[in-house]
Amino acid sequence: MREALFLSADLWMIFVGYFYGWMFVRRYGNYLLGLECMVVATSGSNFLLWSLLGADSGSVLYDVAYFFDAFSRSIGITLILIMGLMKVTHRYKPGVGVDVGVFGAAGVAGLLLRQFHGADLHTGGIAFWVAVFYVVVNLLTAVFLGYFAKRLWNAGAKRLAVWTGLVTAAGTTIALAYDFFPLPFDDASRTIFYTAALATWGTQGFVYFHAYRALHDHKAALDANPARTTGTLA
């Protein structure tokens, strides 16, 4: 049962990442959110393949998994997510150079930080501070997402605002538990934790896409009829 739930959660995240990533690009021309969603889906695909092939820690897929992990935890689902959402909160339109630069920075971060996964955090060395960094950037991102939820609420999308708050809180809980609070009842492979994490990350992508669409449509309606007074979008 645990394995089936784990596979279901991973497949859910893969579907959300590829499908909604493509929708971000095709429908809104938002390459920041679209490509990052696809990076998450590719990470999930690699993780799934690694698991099906025996979960060998000596496999190259294991190293690739923690590259993607560091990529998204450091810059991908933090800075890139914020920059992408700013298109509907602040009319931010980054150029191609910015898109390439920020993904390049995430790639460098992934290569540099992946090596610290699994190191002893109790020694107070660099691995501990890398883990702290992941939590801090997640919390800073959560602050922006709280603002994003407020914009949804003001735009009349109150249900999506609540869901955005809930999945963001769940994502932050996963970030805290990842390195610092392992589940005492979990198995050696942390199956329960990873199942919860994959399900949460997939649901975040699903909710954030629909929230983005709601703000985009609201902004478009205001632009088409400037005399309207509902909402507070810029």
C-alpha positions in Angstrom: 0.0 0.0 0.0 2.8 2.5 0.9 4.5 1.8 -2.4 1.3 2.3 -4.4 0.6 5.6 -2.6 4.2 6.7 -3.3 3.9 5.9 -7.0 0.5 7.7 -7.2 1.9 10.8 -5.6 4.9 10.8 -7.9 2.8 10.3 -11.0 0.5 13.2 -9.8 3.5 15.5 -9.5 4.8 14.5 -12.9 1.5 15.1 -14.6 1.0 18.5 -13.0 4.5 19.6 -13.8 4.4 18.7 -17.5 0.8 19.6 -18.2 0.6 22.9 -16.3 4.1 23.8 -17.2 3.2 23.6 -20.8 0.0 25.6 -20.1 2.0 28.3 -18.5 4.2 28.6 -21.6 1.5 28.1 -24.3 -1.3 30.2 -22.8 0.6 32.9 -20.9 4.1 32.9 -22.3 5.4 32.5 -18.8 8.7 30.6 -19.3 9.8 31.1 -15.7 6.8 29.2 -14.2 6.4 26.9 -17.2 10.0 25.6 -17.3 10.3 25.3 -13.6 7.2 23.2 -13.5 8.7 21.0 -16.1 12.0 20.8 -14.1 9.9 19.5 -11.2 8.2 17.0 -13.4 11.5 15.8 -14.8 12.8 15.5 -11.3 9.8 13.4 -10.4 10.3 11.2 -13.5 13.9 10.6 -12.6 12.9 9.8 -9.0 10.3 7.4 -10.3 12.7 5.6 -12.6 15.3 5.4 -9.8 12.8 3.8 -7.5 11.6 1.3 -10.0 15.2 0.3 -10.8 15.9 -0.7 -7.2 16.7 2.7 -5.5 20.4 2.1 -5.7 22.3 4.9 -3.9 25.2 4.2 -6.2 23.2 4.9 -9.4 23.7 8.0 -11.5 20.0 8.6 -11.1 20.6 9.1 -7.4 23.0 12.0 -8.1 20.7 13.5 -10.7 17.8 13.3 -8.2 19.7 15.5 -5.7 20.8 17.9 -8.4 17.2 18.6 -9.2 16.4 18.7 -5.5 19.0 21.4 -4.9 18.0 23.2 -8.1 14.4 23.7 -7.0 14.8 24.1 -3.3 17.5 26.8 -3.7 16.2 29.0 -6.6 13.6 27.1 -8.6 10.5 27.0 -6.2 11.7 30.2 -4.5 13.1 33.0 -6.6 11.9 31.7 -10.0 8.4 31.0 -8.6 8.2 34.6 -7.2 9.5 36.2 -10.4 7.0 34.2 -12.4 4.0 35.1 -10.2 5.0 38.8 -10.3 3.8 38.8 -13.9 0.2 39.0 -12.5 1.0 40.8 -9.3 3.3 43.5 -10.6 3.1 43.2 -14.4 6.8 42.0 -14.4 8.0 41.0 -17.8 11.6 39.7 -17.6 13.6 39.5 -20.8 15.2 36.4 -22.3 18.5 37.2 -20.7 16.8 37.3 -17.2 15.1 33.9 -17.9 18.4 32.3 -19.0 20.4 33.9 -16.2 18.1 32.8 -13.4 17.9 29.2 -14.7 21.6 29.2 -15.1 22.0 30.3 -11.5 19.7 27.6 -10.4 21.7 25.0 -12.3 25.0 26.2 -10.7 23.2 26.1 -7.3 22.1 22.6 -8.0 25.6 21.4 -8.9 27.2 23.1 -5.8 24.6 22.2 -3.2 23.6 18.6 -4.1 26.8 17.3 -2.6 25.7 18.3 0.9 22.5 16.1 0.9 22.7 13.4 3.5 25.6 14.9 5.4 25.5 15.0 9.2 23.6 18.1 10.1 24.4 17.8 13.8 28.1 18.6 13.3 27.3 22.3 12.5 29.2 22.2 9.3 28.3 23.6 5.9 25.6 20.9 5.3 23.7 22.3 8.3 23.8 25.8 6.9 22.8 24.6 3.5 19.7 23.0 5.1 19.0 26.2 7.0 19.3 28.2 3.7 16.7 25.9 2.2 14.3 26.6 5.0 15.0 30.4 5.0 14.3 30.8 1.3 11.2 28.7 1.6 9.9 30.9 4.4 10.7 34.1 2.4 8.8 32.6 -0.6 5.9 31.7 1.7 5.7 35.4 2.7 5.3 36.4 -0.9 2.8 33.7 -1.4 0.8 35.1 1.5 0.8 38.4 -0.4 -0.2 36.5 -3.5 -3.1 34.9 -1.6 -4.2 38.3 -0.4 -4.3 39.6 -4.0 -6.5 36.6 -4.9 -8.8 37.4 -2.0 -9.1 41.0 -3.0 -9.8 39.9 -6.6 -12.8 37.9 -5.4 -11.1 34.5 -5.8 -11.5 33.7 -2.1 -11.6 29.9 -2.5 -8.3 29.9 -4.4 -6.8 32.3 -1.9 -7.6 29.8 0.9 -6.2 26.9 -1.1 -3.1 28.9 -1.9 -2.6 29.5 1.8 -3.1 25.8 2.6 -0.8 24.4 0.0 1.9 27.0 0.9 1.6 26.0 4.6 1.9 22.4 3.6 4.9 23.1 1.4 6.7 24.9 4.3 5.9 22.0 6.6 7.6 19.7 4.2 10.6 22.0 3.9 11.0 22.0 7.7 10.6 18.2 8.0 12.9 17.5 5.1 16.2 17.8 7.0 15.3 18.7 10.6 12.2 16.8 11.7 12.1 13.3 10.2 8.9 11.3 10.9 9.7 8.9 13.8 7.2 6.3 12.4 8.6 6.3 8.9 10.6 3.5 7.3 14.3 3.7 6.4 13.5 4.9 2.9 11.3 7.7 4.3 8.4 6.4 2.1 5.7 8.2 4.0 7.6 11.5 4.0 8.3 11.4 0.3 4.7 10.4 -0.5 3.5 13.5 1.4 6.1 15.7 -0.2 5.4 14.6 -3.8 1.6 14.9 -3.3 2.1 18.4 -1.8 4.5 19.6 -4.5 2.1 18.4 -7.2 -0.9 20.0 -5.5 1.1 23.3 -5.2 1.6 23.3 -9.0 -2.1 22.6 -9.6 -3.3 25.3 -7.2 -0.8 28.0 -8.2 -1.7 27.5 -11.9 -5.4 28.1 -11.2 -4.6 31.0 -8.9 -2.4 32.5 -11.6 -5.1 32.1 -14.1 -7.6 33.8 -11.8 -5.4 36.9 -11.3 -4.5 37.0 -15.0 -8.2 37.0 -16.0 -9.1 39.6 -13.3 -6.3 41.9 -14.5 -7.4 41.4 -18.1 -11.0 42.4 -17.1 -9.8 45.5 -15.4 -7.7 46.5 -18.4 -10.7 46.0 -20.6 -12.9 48.1 -18.4 -10.9 50.6 -16.3 -14.0 52.0 -14.7 -14.5 48.9 -12.6 -13.7 49.4 -9.0 -13.6 45.8 -7.8 -10.3 44.3 -7.0 -7.0 45.9 -6.2 -4.7 44.6 -9.0 -2.1 47.0 -10.3 
